[in-house]
Amino acid sequence: SSAQSAFTIDSILGLDRPDQRTVLSAPYRPWTDVKPAGQNRGVVADSDASVDVRVNEDSKSYSKSPADAYRRALNWYIGRRPRTAFSSFQIKILESVFQVNSYPGIDIREELAKKLHLDEDRIQIWFQNRRAKLKRSHRESQFLMVKNVLSDIQSSRDER
């Protein structure tokens, strides 16, 4: 007899009701349309003119053109995966699961991944970041409580 969970992903998503339909739209990710800075030529956005943005391989300096600053700003992005933009619906579901269990196992993460049309590793990272956010907010609230106690002690000493 295996232990049954107090909740199911279907119940959280509202899929256990036949009248509920889940509609997900693809998130808007404008940075995926940008060509990497390693390419030799580019086009400035909102312009029909092609602009030369050749890189001088010897000194690794950029030629002077309007696109230079834009290309340099994108250098951090080379080799990184695109940032996952969660929809408000996905965040709502992830938050509701987090309230029940902040350390979901692989089975729950995989089921969430299927239901929310996300990769399991993105869900794992979301929970990791959410736990860090909770820890940070707890630490900040502790700091504020100590600060208030110290200010109360100081004000009671000043009254004497």
CORZI-V936794 format. One record per helix or strand of 2 or more residues. SS is the DSSP state (A for helix, B for strand). FROM is the first residue (numbers start at 0). TO is the last residue. If there is no record, write none. Layout:
BEGIN
{{SS	FROM	TO} {SS	FROM	TO}}
END
This chain:
BEGIN
{{A	8	12} {A	29	32} {B	40	42} {B	49	51} {B	54	55} {B	60	61} {A	67	72} {A	74	76} {A	87	99} {A	105	115} {A	119	158}}
END
